[in-house]
Amino acid sequence: MSTAEEVVSKYENMLYRVALSHTGIREDAEDMVQETFLRWLSARLEFESEEHEKAWLLRVIINLCNNLVKKRGRRGETELLDIYPAKTEEEQGLIELVMKLPPNHRDAVYLYYYEGYSTKEIARIMDTKEATVRSWMLRGREQLKGWLEDEEL
């Protein structure tokens, strides 16, 4: 079983990026990360593996952020790139476009391409069917492709 310090050090940055991409407000993202770790501590669950623990943490933070944004009625203005700069201009442009996708599409694309999850794992994390995840990813990629083609004109 992992200690709290190990879990925080291992997942804090990833959870913060997910939270910031959802909330758009740094302070809210920090609060969501803290709340996620508090829930981890109070749950005292035995995870099958490190990946299971990571997936559980992602599910919790996504739910917390979705609830906060619904309650507030909109997301804030801070962009993920403000604290997580891209290596190239091209990468920055792509990350900016990914962050403009609708929440479910953005989460599916982010978890697949940036965190390396399979569609089956994303379905478990997002508590939905694998076909739904593939659909969100397809729509997200189509939207990204359209935006990129528009920029080339």
Secondary structure as GFF3:
##gff-version 3
##sequence-region A 1 153
A	DSSP	alpha_helix	4	23	.	.	.	ID=ss1
A	DSSP	alpha_helix	26	43	.	.	.	ID=ss2
A	DSSP	alpha_helix	50	72	.	.	.	ID=ss3
A	DSSP	three_ten_helix	80	82	.	.	.	ID=ss4
A	DSSP	alpha_helix	89	100	.	.	.	ID=ss5
A	DSSP	alpha_helix	103	109	.	.	.	ID=ss6
A	DSSP	pi_helix	110	114	.	.	.	ID=ss7
A	DSSP	alpha_helix	119	125	.	.	.	ID=ss8
A	DSSP	alpha_helix	130	152	.	.	.	ID=ss9
###
